[in-house]
């Protein structure tokens, strides 16, 4: 554990940034896509079934 903490001190801020930025961008992209898909499904499902059922159906459709 000591070695792990020690090795982190050798990472510069630039290196950490270059490691985190792609992951962060990917996370935003995935979240945006997932939200869009969920929203689209939710809009389609909502009228046919009431309330909490629409969420359940949308989740099942995604999975």
mmCIF file of the N, C-alpha and C atoms, coordinates in Angstrom:
data_MODEL
# 
_entry.id   MODEL 
# 
loop_
_atom_site.group_PDB 
_atom_site.id 
_atom_site.type_symbol 
_atom_site.label_atom_id 
_atom_site.label_alt_id 
_atom_site.label_comp_id 
_atom_site.label_asym_id 
_atom_site.label_entity_id 
_atom_site.label_seq_id 
_atom_site.pdbx_PDB_ins_code 
_atom_site.Cartn_x 
_atom_site.Cartn_y 
_atom_site.Cartn_z 
_atom_site.occupancy 
_atom_site.B_iso_or_equiv 
_atom_site.pdbx_formal_charge 
_atom_site.auth_seq_id 
_atom_site.auth_comp_id 
_atom_site.auth_asym_id 
_atom_site.auth_atom_id 
_atom_site.pdbx_PDB_model_num 
ATOM 1   N N  . UNK A 1 1  ? 0.836   -1.204 0.000   1.00 0.00 ? 1  UNK A N  1 
ATOM 2   C CA . UNK A 1 1  ? 0.000   0.000  0.000   1.00 0.00 ? 1  UNK A CA 1 
ATOM 3   C C  . UNK A 1 1  ? 0.872   1.256  0.000   1.00 0.00 ? 1  UNK A C  1 
ATOM 4   N N  . UNK A 1 2  ? 1.958   1.190  0.763   1.00 0.00 ? 2  UNK A N  1 
ATOM 5   C CA . UNK A 1 2  ? 2.870   2.330  0.834   1.00 0.00 ? 2  UNK A CA 1 
ATOM 6   C C  . UNK A 1 2  ? 3.464   2.634  -0.551  1.00 0.00 ? 2  UNK A C  1 
ATOM 7   N N  . UNK A 1 3  ? 3.813   1.571  -1.274  1.00 0.00 ? 3  UNK A N  1 
ATOM 8   C CA . UNK A 1 3  ? 4.389   1.743  -2.607  1.00 0.00 ? 3  UNK A CA 1 
ATOM 9   C C  . UNK A 1 3  ? 3.395   2.398  -3.561  1.00 0.00 ? 3  UNK A C  1 
ATOM 10  N N  . UNK A 1 4  ? 2.132   1.992  -3.467  1.00 0.00 ? 4  UNK A N  1 
ATOM 11  C CA . UNK A 1 4  ? 1.089   2.534  -4.330  1.00 0.00 ? 4  UNK A CA 1 
ATOM 12  C C  . UNK A 1 4  ? 0.945   4.039  -4.117  1.00 0.00 ? 4  UNK A C  1 
ATOM 13  N N  . UNK A 1 5  ? 0.878   4.442  -2.854  1.00 0.00 ? 5  UNK A N  1 
ATOM 14  C CA . UNK A 1 5  ? 0.764   5.858  -2.515  1.00 0.00 ? 5  UNK A CA 1 
ATOM 15  C C  . UNK A 1 5  ? 2.005   6.607  -2.986  1.00 0.00 ? 5  UNK A C  1 
ATOM 16  N N  . UNK A 1 6  ? 3.158   5.995  -2.788  1.00 0.00 ? 6  UNK A N  1 
ATOM 17  C CA . UNK A 1 6  ? 4.424   6.617  -3.174  1.00 0.00 ? 6  UNK A CA 1 
ATOM 18  C C  . UNK A 1 6  ? 4.497   6.823  -4.686  1.00 0.00 ? 6  UNK A C  1 
ATOM 19  N N  . UNK A 1 7  ? 4.077   5.819  -5.445  1.00 0.00 ? 7  UNK A N  1 
ATOM 20  C CA . UNK A 1 7  ? 4.149   5.901  -6.901  1.00 0.00 ? 7  UNK A CA 1 
ATOM 21  C C  . UNK A 1 7  ? 3.225   6.988  -7.443  1.00 0.00 ? 7  UNK A C  1 
ATOM 22  N N  . UNK A 1 8  ? 2.132   7.261  -6.737  1.00 0.00 ? 8  UNK A N  1 
ATOM 23  C CA . UNK A 1 8  ? 1.206   8.295  -7.178  1.00 0.00 ? 8  UNK A CA 1 
ATOM 24  C C  . UNK A 1 8  ? 1.836   9.682  -7.117  1.00 0.00 ? 8  UNK A C  1 
ATOM 25  N N  . UNK A 1 9  ? 2.770   9.860  -6.221  1.00 0.00 ? 9  UNK A N  1 
ATOM 26  C CA . UNK A 1 9  ? 3.428   11.158 -6.090  1.00 0.00 ? 9  UNK A CA 1 
ATOM 27  C C  . UNK A 1 9  ? 4.321   11.461 -7.290  1.00 0.00 ? 9  UNK A C  1 
ATOM 28  N N  . UNK A 1 10 ? 4.702   10.430 -8.024  1.00 0.00 ? 10 UNK A N  1 
ATOM 29  C CA . UNK A 1 10 ? 5.552   10.622 -9.197  1.00 0.00 ? 10 UNK A CA 1 
ATOM 30  C C  . UNK A 1 10 ? 4.747   11.052 -10.417 1.00 0.00 ? 10 UNK A C  1 
ATOM 31  N N  . UNK A 1 11 ? 3.426   10.849 -10.375 1.00 0.00 ? 11 UNK A N  1 
ATOM 32  C CA . UNK A 1 11 ? 2.580   11.309 -11.467 1.00 0.00 ? 11 UNK A CA 1 
ATOM 33  C C  . UNK A 1 11 ? 2.436   12.825 -11.394 1.00 0.00 ? 11 UNK A C  1 
ATOM 34  N N  . UNK A 1 12 ? 2.748   13.476 -12.499 1.00 0.00 ? 12 UNK A N  1 
ATOM 35  C CA . UNK A 1 12 ? 2.547   14.919 -12.537 1.00 0.00 ? 12 UNK A CA 1 
ATOM 36  C C  . UNK A 1 12 ? 1.078   15.209 -12.815 1.00 0.00 ? 12 UNK A C  1 
ATOM 37  N N  . UNK A 1 13 ? 0.697   16.438 -12.573 1.00 0.00 ? 13 UNK A N  1 
ATOM 38  C CA . UNK A 1 13 ? -0.685  16.851 -12.794 1.00 0.00 ? 13 UNK A CA 1 
ATOM 39  C C  . UNK A 1 13 ? -1.074  16.671 -14.262 1.00 0.00 ? 13 UNK A C  1 
ATOM 40  N N  . UNK A 1 14 ? -0.116  16.947 -15.144 1.00 0.00 ? 14 UNK A N  1 
ATOM 41  C CA . UNK A 1 14 ? -0.350  16.791 -16.582 1.00 0.00 ? 14 UNK A CA 1 
ATOM 42  C C  . UNK A 1 14 ? -0.646  15.334 -16.930 1.00 0.00 ? 14 UNK A C  1 
ATOM 43  N N  . UNK A 1 15 ? 0.128   14.417 -16.339 1.00 0.00 ? 15 UNK A N  1 
ATOM 44  C CA . UNK A 1 15 ? -0.065  12.988 -16.600 1.00 0.00 ? 15 UNK A CA 1 
ATOM 45  C C  . UNK A 1 15 ? -1.424  12.518 -16.101 1.00 0.00 ? 15 UNK A C  1 
ATOM 46  N N  . UNK A 1 16 ? -1.785  12.964 -14.904 1.00 0.00 ? 16 UNK A N  1 
ATOM 47  C CA . UNK A 1 16 ? -3.083  12.610 -14.335 1.00 0.00 ? 16 UNK A CA 1 
ATOM 48  C C  . UNK A 1 16 ? -4.198  13.145 -15.231 1.00 0.00 ? 16 UNK A C  1 
ATOM 49  N N  . UNK A 1 17 ? -4.028  14.373 -15.687 1.00 0.00 ? 17 UNK A N  1 
ATOM 50  C CA . UNK A 1 17 ? -5.015  15.006 -16.556 1.00 0.00 ? 17 UNK A CA 1 
ATOM 51  C C  . UNK A 1 17 ? -5.185  14.221 -17.848 1.00 0.00 ? 17 UNK A C  1 
ATOM 52  N N  . UNK A 1 18 ? -4.061  13.824 -18.452 1.00 0.00 ? 18 UNK A N  1 
ATOM 53  C CA . UNK A 1 18 ? -4.115  13.099 -19.722 1.00 0.00 ? 18 UNK A CA 1 
ATOM 54  C C  . UNK A 1 18 ? -4.722  11.706 -19.555 1.00 0.00 ? 18 UNK A C  1 
ATOM 55  N N  . UNK A 1 19 ? -4.613  11.155 -18.339 1.00 0.00 ? 19 UNK A N  1 
ATOM 56  C CA . UNK A 1 19 ? -5.233  9.857  -18.060 1.00 0.00 ? 19 UNK A CA 1 
ATOM 57  C C  . UNK A 1 19 ? -6.732  10.004 -17.804 1.00 0.00 ? 19 UNK A C  1 
ATOM 58  N N  . UNK A 1 20 ? -7.094  11.048 -17.065 1.00 0.00 ? 20 UNK A N  1 
ATOM 59  C CA . UNK A 1 20 ? -8.487  11.217 -16.653 1.00 0.00 ? 20 UNK A CA 1 
ATOM 60  C C  . UNK A 1 20 ? -9.375  11.792 -17.750 1.00 0.00 ? 20 UNK A C  1 
ATOM 61  N N  . UNK A 1 21 ? -8.814  12.691 -18.565 1.00 0.00 ? 21 UNK A N  1 
ATOM 62  C CA . UNK A 1 21 ? -9.640  13.387 -19.552 1.00 0.00 ? 21 UNK A CA 1 
ATOM 63  C C  . UNK A 1 21 ? -10.349 12.438 -20.521 1.00 0.00 ? 21 UNK A C  1 
ATOM 64  N N  . UNK A 1 22 ? -9.653  11.481 -21.146 1.00 0.00 ? 22 UNK A N  1 
ATOM 65  C CA . UNK A 1 22 ? -10.361 10.562 -22.052 1.00 0.00 ? 22 UNK A CA 1 
ATOM 66  C C  . UNK A 1 22 ? -11.451 9.765  -21.345 1.00 0.00 ? 22 UNK A C  1 
ATOM 67  N N  . UNK A 1 23 ? -11.153 9.325  -20.133 1.00 0.00 ? 23 UNK A N  1 
ATOM 68  C CA . UNK A 1 23 ? -12.134 8.566  -19.358 1.00 0.00 ? 23 UNK A CA 1 
ATOM 69  C C  . UNK A 1 23 ? -13.347 9.436  -19.037 1.00 0.00 ? 23 UNK A C  1 
ATOM 70  N N  . UNK A 1 24 ? -13.091 10.686 -18.694 1.00 0.00 ? 24 UNK A N  1 
ATOM 71  C CA . UNK A 1 24 ? -14.159 11.625 -18.362 1.00 0.00 ? 24 UNK A CA 1 
ATOM 72  C C  . UNK A 1 24 ? -15.020 11.926 -19.586 1.00 0.00 ? 24 UNK A C  1 
ATOM 73  N N  . UNK A 1 25 ? -14.357 12.141 -20.734 1.00 0.00 ? 25 UNK A N  1 
ATOM 74  C CA . UNK A 1 25 ? -15.076 12.391 -21.985 1.00 0.00 ? 25 UNK A CA 1 
ATOM 75  C C  . UNK A 1 25 ? -15.949 11.202 -22.360 1.00 0.00 ? 25 UNK A C  1 
ATOM 76  N N  . UNK A 1 26 ? -15.395 9.997  -22.202 1.00 0.00 ? 26 UNK A N  1 
ATOM 77  C CA . UNK A 1 26 ? -16.140 8.776  -22.509 1.00 0.00 ? 26 UNK A CA 1 
ATOM 78  C C  . UNK A 1 26 ? -17.348 8.651  -21.596 1.00 0.00 ? 26 UNK A C  1 
ATOM 79  N N  . UNK A 1 27 ? -17.146 8.950  -20.324 1.00 0.00 ? 27 UNK A N  1 
ATOM 80  C CA . UNK A 1 27 ? -18.236 8.874  -19.348 1.00 0.00 ? 27 UNK A CA 1 
ATOM 81  C C  . UNK A 1 27 ? -19.372 9.820  -19.719 1.00 0.00 ? 27 UNK A C  1 
ATOM 82  N N  . UNK A 1 28 ? -19.024 11.034 -20.107 1.00 0.00 ? 28 UNK A N  1 
ATOM 83  C CA . UNK A 1 28 ? -20.023 12.025 -20.519 1.00 0.00 ? 28 UNK A CA 1 
ATOM 84  C C  . UNK A 1 28 ? -20.778 11.526 -21.749 1.00 0.00 ? 28 UNK A C  1 
ATOM 85  N N  . UNK A 1 29 ? -20.031 10.981 -22.714 1.00 0.00 ? 29 UNK A N  1 
ATOM 86  C CA . UNK A 1 29 ? -20.626 10.487 -23.949 1.00 0.00 ? 29 UNK A CA 1 
ATOM 87  C C  . UNK A 1 29 ? -21.596 9.349  -23.668 1.00 0.00 ? 29 UNK A C  1 
ATOM 88  N N  . UNK A 1 30 ? -21.144 8.379  -22.879 1.00 0.00 ? 30 UNK A N  1 
ATOM 89  C CA . UNK A 1 30 ? -21.978 7.225  -22.530 1.00 0.00 ? 30 UNK A CA 1 
ATOM 90  C C  . UNK A 1 30 ? -23.230 7.673  -21.775 1.00 0.00 ? 30 UNK A C  1 
ATOM 91  N N  . UNK A 1 31 ? -23.050 8.589  -20.839 1.00 0.00 ? 31 UNK A N  1 
ATOM 92  C CA . UNK A 1 31 ? -24.180 9.102  -20.062 1.00 0.00 ? 31 UNK A CA 1 
ATOM 93  C C  . UNK A 1 31 ? -25.180 9.813  -20.963 1.00 0.00 ? 31 UNK A C  1 
ATOM 94  N N  . UNK A 1 32 ? -24.673 10.612 -21.887 1.00 0.00 ? 32 UNK A N  1 
ATOM 95  C CA . UNK A 1 32 ? -25.541 11.347 -22.809 1.00 0.00 ? 32 UNK A CA 1 
ATOM 96  C C  . UNK A 1 32 ? -26.340 10.394 -23.692 1.00 0.00 ? 32 UNK A C  1 
ATOM 97  N N  . UNK A 1 33 ? -25.661 9.363  -24.220 1.00 0.00 ? 33 UNK A N  1 
ATOM 98  C CA . UNK A 1 33 ? -26.326 8.370  -25.064 1.00 0.00 ? 33 UNK A CA 1 
ATOM 99  C C  . UNK A 1 33 ? -27.377 7.613  -24.262 1.00 0.00 ? 33 UNK A C  1 
ATOM 100 N N  . UNK A 1 34 ? -26.983 7.150  -23.080 1.00 0.00 ? 34 UNK A N  1 
ATOM 101 C CA . UNK A 1 34 ? -27.904 6.396  -22.224 1.00 0.00 ? 34 UNK A CA 1 
ATOM 102 C C  . UNK A 1 34 ? -29.126 7.235  -21.865 1.00 0.00 ? 34 UNK A C  1 
ATOM 103 N N  . UNK A 1 35 ? -28.901 8.507  -21.555 1.00 0.00 ? 35 UNK A N  1 
ATOM 104 C CA . UNK A 1 35 ? -29.999 9.397  -21.195 1.00 0.00 ? 35 UNK A CA 1 
ATOM 105 C C  . UNK A 1 35 ? -30.932 9.612  -22.384 1.00 0.00 ? 35 UNK A C  1 
ATOM 106 N N  . UNK A 1 36 ? -30.352 9.793  -23.573 1.00 0.00 ? 36 UNK A N  1 
ATOM 107 C CA . UNK A 1 36 ? -31.144 9.992  -24.785 1.00 0.00 ? 36 UNK A CA 1 
ATOM 108 C C  . UNK A 1 36 ? -31.994 8.774  -25.089 1.00 0.00 ? 36 UNK A C  1 
ATOM 109 N N  . UNK A 1 37 ? -31.377 7.595  -24.984 1.00 0.00 ? 37 UNK A N  1 
ATOM 110 C CA . UNK A 1 37 ? -32.096 6.341  -25.221 1.00 0.00 ? 37 UNK A CA 1 
ATOM 111 C C  . UNK A 1 37 ? -33.213 6.173  -24.199 1.00 0.00 ? 37 UNK A C  1 
ATOM 112 N N  . UNK A 1 38 ? -32.898 6.410  -22.919 1.00 0.00 ? 38 UNK A N  1 
ATOM 113 C CA . UNK A 1 38 ? -33.892 6.277  -21.851 1.00 0.00 ? 38 UNK A CA 1 
ATOM 114 C C  . UNK A 1 38 ? -35.047 7.252  -22.058 1.00 0.00 ? 38 UNK A C  1 
ATOM 115 N N  . UNK A 1 39 ? -34.695 8.468  -22.471 1.00 0.00 ? 39 UNK A N  1 
ATOM 116 C CA . UNK A 1 39 ? -35.699 9.498  -22.713 1.00 0.00 ? 39 UNK A CA 1 
ATOM 117 C C  . UNK A 1 39 ? -36.610 9.091  -23.870 1.00 0.00 ? 39 UNK A C  1 
ATOM 118 N N  . UNK A 1 40 ? -36.003 8.606  -24.954 1.00 0.00 ? 40 UNK A N  1 
ATOM 119 C CA . UNK A 1 40 ? -36.766 8.179  -26.125 1.00 0.00 ? 40 UNK A CA 1 
ATOM 120 C C  . UNK A 1 40 ? -37.708 7.026  -25.776 1.00 0.00 ? 40 UNK A C  1 
ATOM 121 N N  . UNK A 1 41 ? -37.197 6.053  -25.041 1.00 0.00 ? 41 UNK A N  1 
ATOM 122 C CA . UNK A 1 41 ? -38.019 4.918  -24.612 1.00 0.00 ? 41 UNK A CA 1 
ATOM 123 C C  . UNK A 1 41 ? -39.115 5.373  -23.663 1.00 0.00 ? 41 UNK A C  1 
ATOM 124 N N  . UNK A 1 42 ? -38.754 6.247  -22.747 1.00 0.00 ? 42 UNK A N  1 
ATOM 125 C CA . UNK A 1 42 ? -39.709 6.754  -21.763 1.00 0.00 ? 42 UNK A CA 1 
ATOM 126 C C  . UNK A 1 42 ? -40.871 7.464  -22.427 1.00 0.00 ? 42 UNK A C  1 
ATOM 127 N N  . UNK A 1 43 ? -40.568 8.262  -23.454 1.00 0.00 ? 43 UNK A N  1 
ATOM 128 C CA . UNK A 1 43 ? -41.603 9.003  -24.176 1.00 0.00 ? 43 UNK A CA 1 
ATOM 129 C C  . UNK A 1 43 ? -42.529 8.037  -24.909 1.00 0.00 ? 43 UNK A C  1 
ATOM 130 N N  . UNK A 1 44 ? -41.960 6.987  -25.507 1.00 0.00 ? 44 UNK A N  1 
ATOM 131 C CA . UNK A 1 44 ? -42.758 6.011  -26.248 1.00 0.00 ? 44 UNK A CA 1 
ATOM 132 C C  . UNK A 1 44 ? -43.614 5.163  -25.315 1.00 0.00 ? 44 UNK A C  1 
ATOM 133 N N  . UNK A 1 45 ? -43.051 4.818  -24.157 1.00 0.00 ? 45 UNK A N  1 
ATOM 134 C CA . UNK A 1 45 ? -43.719 3.892  -23.241 1.00 0.00 ? 45 UNK A CA 1 
ATOM 135 C C  . UNK A 1 45 ? -44.786 4.597  -22.407 1.00 0.00 ? 45 UNK A C  1 
ATOM 136 N N  . UNK A 1 46 ? -44.521 5.831  -22.032 1.00 0.00 ? 46 UNK A N  1 
ATOM 137 C CA . UNK A 1 46 ? -45.353 6.575  -21.077 1.00 0.00 ? 46 UNK A CA 1 
ATOM 138 C C  . UNK A 1 46 ? -46.864 6.525  -21.360 1.00 0.00 ? 46 UNK A C  1 
ATOM 139 N N  . UNK A 1 47 ? -47.319 6.836  -22.574 1.00 0.00 ? 47 UNK A N  1 
ATOM 140 C CA . UNK A 1 47 ? -48.764 6.896  -22.792 1.00 0.00 ? 47 UNK A CA 1 
ATOM 141 C C  . UNK A 1 47 ? -49.472 5.551  -22.598 1.00 0.00 ? 47 UNK A C  1 
ATOM 142 N N  . UNK A 1 48 ? -48.824 4.448  -22.964 1.00 0.00 ? 48 UNK A N  1 
ATOM 143 C CA . UNK A 1 48 ? -49.480 3.142  -22.937 1.00 0.00 ? 48 UNK A CA 1 
ATOM 144 C C  . UNK A 1 48 ? -49.618 2.574  -21.528 1.00 0.00 ? 48 UNK A C  1 
ATOM 145 N N  . UNK A 1 49 ? -48.684 2.907  -20.625 1.00 0.00 ? 49 UNK A N  1 
ATOM 146 C CA . UNK A 1 49 ? -48.775 2.395  -19.259 1.00 0.00 ? 49 UNK A CA 1 
ATOM 147 C C  . UNK A 1 49 ? -48.545 3.516  -18.258 1.00 0.00 ? 49 UNK A C  1 
ATOM 148 N N  . UNK A 1 50 ? -49.144 3.398  -17.074 1.00 0.00 ? 50 UNK A N  1 
ATOM 149 C CA . UNK A 1 50 ? -49.115 4.508  -16.131 1.00 0.00 ? 50 UNK A CA 1 
ATOM 150 C C  . UNK A 1 50 ? -47.917 4.519  -15.205 1.00 0.00 ? 50 UNK A C  1 
ATOM 151 N N  . UNK A 1 51 ? -47.447 5.712  -14.874 1.00 0.00 ? 51 UNK A N  1 
ATOM 152 C CA . UNK A 1 51 ? -46.500 5.969  -13.800 1.00 0.00 ? 51 UNK A CA 1 
ATOM 153 C C  . UNK A 1 51 ? -45.241 5.137  -13.795 1.00 0.00 ? 51 UNK A C  1 
ATOM 154 N N  . UNK A 1 52 ? -45.041 4.395  -12.681 1.00 0.00 ? 52 UNK A N  1 
ATOM 155 C CA . UNK A 1 52 ? -43.777 3.702  -12.434 1.00 0.00 ? 52 UNK A CA 1 
ATOM 156 C C  . UNK A 1 52 ? -43.572 2.533  -13.397 1.00 0.00 ? 52 UNK A C  1 
ATOM 157 N N  . UNK A 1 53 ? -44.647 2.041  -14.015 1.00 0.00 ? 53 UNK A N  1 
ATOM 158 C CA . UNK A 1 53 ? -44.529 0.936  -14.967 1.00 0.00 ? 53 UNK A CA 1 
ATOM 159 C C  . UNK A 1 53 ? -43.703 1.341  -16.187 1.00 0.00 ? 53 UNK A C  1 
ATOM 160 N N  . UNK A 1 54 ? -43.834 2.589  -16.618 1.00 0.00 ? 54 UNK A N  1 
ATOM 161 C CA . UNK A 1 54 ? -43.117 3.065  -17.793 1.00 0.00 ? 54 UNK A CA 1 
ATOM 162 C C  . UNK A 1 54 ? -41.607 2.989  -17.578 1.00 0.00 ? 54 UNK A C  1 
ATOM 163 N N  . UNK A 1 55 ? -41.165 3.325  -16.374 1.00 0.00 ? 55 UNK A N  1 
ATOM 164 C CA . UNK A 1 55 ? -39.747 3.247  -16.040 1.00 0.00 ? 55 UNK A CA 1 
ATOM 165 C C  . UNK A 1 55 ? -39.280 1.802  -16.110 1.00 0.00 ? 55 UNK A C  1 
ATOM 166 N N  . UNK A 1 56 ? -40.077 0.886  -15.562 1.00 0.00 ? 56 UNK A N  1 
ATOM 167 C CA . UNK A 1 56 ? -39.732 -0.531 -15.540 1.00 0.00 ? 56 UNK A CA 1 
ATOM 168 C C  . UNK A 1 56 ? -39.614 -1.077 -16.964 1.00 0.00 ? 56 UNK A C  1 
ATOM 169 N N  . UNK A 1 57 ? -40.576 -0.731 -17.821 1.00 0.00 ? 57 UNK A N  1 
ATOM 170 C CA . UNK A 1 57 ? -40.585 -1.202 -19.206 1.00 0.00 ? 57 UNK A CA 1 
ATOM 171 C C  . UNK A 1 57 ? -39.378 -0.657 -19.960 1.00 0.00 ? 57 UNK A C  1 
ATOM 172 N N  . UNK A 1 58 ? -39.083 0.611  -19.755 1.00 0.00 ? 58 UNK A N  1 
ATOM 173 C CA . UNK A 1 58 ? -37.943 1.237  -20.419 1.00 0.00 ? 58 UNK A CA 1 
ATOM 174 C C  . UNK A 1 58 ? -36.643 0.561  -20.008 1.00 0.00 ? 58 UNK A C  1 
ATOM 175 N N  . UNK A 1 59 ? -36.525 0.247  -18.719 1.00 0.00 ? 59 UNK A N  1 
ATOM 176 C CA . UNK A 1 59 ? -35.323 -0.419 -18.214 1.00 0.00 ? 59 UNK A CA 1 
ATOM 177 C C  . UNK A 1 59 ? -35.182 -1.798 -18.837 1.00 0.00 ? 59 UNK A C  1 
ATOM 178 N N  . UNK A 1 60 ? -36.276 -2.531 -18.932 1.00 0.00 ? 60 UNK A N  1 
ATOM 179 C CA . UNK A 1 60 ? -36.247 -3.874 -19.515 1.00 0.00 ? 60 UNK A CA 1 
ATOM 180 C C  . UNK A 1 60 ? -35.864 -3.812 -20.991 1.00 0.00 ? 60 UNK A C  1 
ATOM 181 N N  . UNK A 1 61 ? -36.349 -2.797 -21.697 1.00 0.00 ? 61 UNK A N  1 
ATOM 182 C CA . UNK A 1 61 ? -36.036 -2.643 -23.112 1.00 0.00 ? 61 UNK A CA 1 
ATOM 183 C C  . UNK A 1 61 ? -34.547 -2.406 -23.325 1.00 0.00 ? 61 UNK A C  1 
ATOM 184 N N  . UNK A 1 62 ? -33.947 -1.613 -22.445 1.00 0.00 ? 62 UNK A N  1 
ATOM 185 C CA . UNK A 1 62 ? -32.515 -1.322 -22.544 1.00 0.00 ? 62 UNK A CA 1 
ATOM 186 C C  . UNK A 1 62 ? -31.698 -2.581 -22.282 1.00 0.00 ? 62 UNK A C  1 
ATOM 187 N N  . UNK A 1 63 ? -32.089 -3.327 -21.245 1.00 0.00 ? 63 UNK A N  1 
ATOM 188 C CA . UNK A 1 63 ? -31.383 -4.564 -20.900 1.00 0.00 ? 63 UNK A CA 1 
ATOM 189 C C  . UNK A 1 63 ? -31.821 -5.632 -21.871 1.00 0.00 ? 63 UNK A C  1 
# 
